[in-house]
Amino acid sequence: MKHIFKKGKEGYEKTLLLLHGTGGNEEDLLPIAEMIDPDASVLGVRGNVDENGMNRFFRRLAEGVFDEEDLIFRTGELNEFIDQAATDYSFDRENLIAVGYSNGANIAASLLYHYDNPFKGGVLLHPMVPRRGLDLPNMKGIPVFIGAGSNDPICPPQETEELSKHLESAGAAVELFWAHQGHQLTRDEIDQAKGWYDSHVKGE
């Protein structure tokens, strides 16, 4: 997968996995990574799916309707890529924190739904429920921050609340923050994510 890796502060073990939204690329979330943890290493990944010239991590059948077969395949593909990248760049997979926006947040959530402990914690910005009707892995001890829009036209509030309940029922420690700027990221959202990160991830 096309990607960028930046080594962090010497001796500092945390790595941020950056997963862009539809139409983005592996560098889109670098400024957010800098705001959340400037000392961390960074692995920015570009989705392998091309939707009318826009990069995505998996196909969809319509707005808000996922191609589940492709989602499962692409989630496995990303998981294998992270394993290989951890070897290639000598970072600790157990100290990996996912930071995903929109489509990137959806595949980060899908990793949680399909694999045991795919990362140490997750910042999911405007995510949706990746799949329904699954027996979820044990997520006990995994902290998750969800940033959402109370008036998000792409990801309705009930979708966010359902995802939060799924994660909590599997044992994840979820913190949910609501903004009121539609599907856009806000500075308040990132500031809240940083505060959460400092308390629940960096402080460990």
C-alpha positions in Angstrom: 0.0 0.0 0.0 1.2 3.5 -0.8 2.3 5.1 2.5 4.6 7.4 4.3 6.6 6.7 7.5 8.2 9.3 9.7 10.3 8.2 12.7 9.4 9.9 15.9 11.5 11.0 18.9 14.3 8.6 19.7 13.3 6.1 22.3 9.6 7.0 22.1 7.6 3.9 21.2 4.2 5.2 20.1 3.2 5.2 16.4 0.2 6.9 14.9 -1.6 5.1 12.0 -3.2 7.8 9.9 -6.2 6.8 7.7 -7.6 9.5 5.5 -11.2 10.2 4.4 -12.6 9.7 0.9 -10.4 11.6 -1.7 -7.5 12.0 0.7 -4.1 10.5 0.8 -1.3 9.3 3.1 -0.3 12.9 4.0 -3.7 14.4 4.8 -3.7 13.8 8.5 -0.1 14.7 9.2 -1.1 18.1 10.7 -3.5 16.3 13.1 -0.8 13.8 14.1 1.4 16.7 14.9 -1.3 18.2 17.1 -2.1 15.0 18.9 1.4 13.7 19.6 4.4 15.4 17.9 6.8 12.9 19.5 5.2 9.8 17.9 6.3 8.0 14.8 3.7 8.3 12.0 2.5 5.7 9.4 0.2 7.4 6.9 -1.5 5.0 4.5 -3.3 5.6 1.2 -6.4 3.5 0.5 -6.1 1.1 -2.4 -9.6 1.7 -3.9 -10.2 4.3 -6.6 -13.7 5.7 -6.7 -14.0 8.1 -9.6 -10.5 9.4 -9.0 -10.9 9.5 -5.2 -8.8 7.3 -2.9 -10.8 5.1 -0.5 -10.0 2.2 1.8 -12.9 0.0 0.5 -15.7 0.1 -2.0 -19.3 1.3 -1.3 -22.4 0.5 -3.2 -24.0 3.9 -2.5 -23.6 6.8 0.0 -23.5 5.1 3.4 -23.9 1.6 1.9 -20.7 -0.4 2.2 -19.6 -3.3 -0.1 -19.2 -5.8 2.8 -17.2 -8.3 0.8 -14.7 -5.7 -0.2 -14.7 -4.2 3.3 -13.7 -7.6 4.8 -11.0 -8.1 2.1 -9.6 -4.6 2.5 -9.6 -4.8 6.3 -7.5 -8.0 6.0 -5.2 -6.3 3.5 -4.6 -3.3 5.8 -4.0 -5.6 8.8 -1.4 -7.5 6.9 0.2 -4.3 5.6 0.5 -3.0 9.2 2.2 -6.2 10.3 4.7 -5.9 7.4 5.3 -2.2 8.1 6.0 -2.9 11.8 8.7 -5.2 10.7 10.1 -3.0 7.9 10.2 0.2 10.1 10.9 -1.5 13.4 7.9 0.0 15.3 6.0 -1.8 18.1 2.6 -2.9 16.8 1.3 -3.0 20.4 2.0 0.7 20.7 0.1 1.6 17.5 -2.7 4.2 17.8 -5.2 4.6 14.9 -6.3 8.0 13.8 -8.9 7.9 11.1 -11.3 10.3 9.5 -14.6 9.3 7.8 -13.7 6.4 5.4 -10.4 6.0 7.3 -12.3 5.9 10.7 -14.6 3.2 9.2 -11.8 0.9 8.3 -10.2 1.5 11.7 -13.5 0.5 13.3 -13.5 -2.5 10.9 -10.1 -3.6 12.2 -11.6 -3.5 15.7 -14.6 -5.6 14.6 -12.5 -8.3 12.9 -9.2 -8.6 14.8 -8.0 -9.0 18.4 -6.1 -5.9 19.6 -5.3 -4.4 16.1 -4.1 -1.3 17.9 -3.5 0.1 21.4 -6.2 2.8 21.0 -8.2 4.6 18.3 -9.2 8.2 17.4 -12.3 7.7 15.2 -13.4 10.9 13.6 -16.9 10.8 12.1 -17.1 7.0 11.8 -20.0 4.7 10.9 -20.8 1.2 12.0 -18.7 -1.0 9.6 -20.8 -4.2 9.9 -23.7 -5.5 11.9 -24.6 -9.0 13.3 -21.0 -9.9 14.2 -19.7 -11.5 17.4 -17.1 -8.9 18.2 -13.6 -9.6 19.6 -12.8 -8.8 23.2 -11.8 -5.1 23.3 -11.3 -4.9 27.0 -8.6 -2.3 27.8 -8.8 -0.5 24.4 -9.5 3.2 24.7 -11.5 4.7 21.8 -12.2 8.4 21.1 -15.1 9.1 18.8 -15.5 12.6 17.3 -18.9 13.1 15.7 -21.2 15.8 14.3 -24.6 16.2 15.9 -25.8 17.5 12.5 -23.6 15.3 10.3 -25.5 14.5 7.0 -23.2 11.6 6.1 -22.9 10.0 9.5 -26.2 10.5 11.4 -26.0 10.7 15.3 -27.8 7.4 15.7 -25.1 5.7 13.7 -22.4 7.1 16.0 -24.4 6.0 19.1 -24.8 2.5 17.7 -21.1 2.2 17.0 -20.3 3.5 20.5 -22.6 0.9 22.0 -21.1 -1.9 20.0 -17.6 -1.0 21.1 -18.6 -0.6 24.7 -20.4 -3.9 24.7 -17.2 -5.6 23.6 -15.3 -4.0 26.4 -13.7 -0.9 24.8 -13.5 2.3 26.9 -15.3 4.9 24.6 -15.3 8.7 24.9 -17.7 10.4 22.6 -17.4 14.1 21.7 -20.1 15.9 19.7 -19.5 19.0 17.6 -22.0 20.8 15.4 -20.2 21.4 12.1 -21.7 18.6 10.0 -19.1 16.2 8.6 -16.2 18.6 9.0 -13.4 18.2 11.4 -13.2 21.0 14.0 -10.4 22.3 16.1 -12.4 21.6 19.2 -12.7 18.0 18.1 -8.9 17.6 17.7 -8.2 19.5 21.0 -10.6 17.0 22.7 -8.9 14.1 21.0 -5.5 15.3 22.2 -6.8 15.7 25.8 -8.2 12.2 25.6 -4.9 10.8 24.1 -2.8 12.5 26.8 -5.0 11.0 29.6 -5.8 7.5 28.2 -2.9 6.6 25.8 0.2 8.8 26.4 -0.1 8.6 30.2 0.1 4.9 30.3 
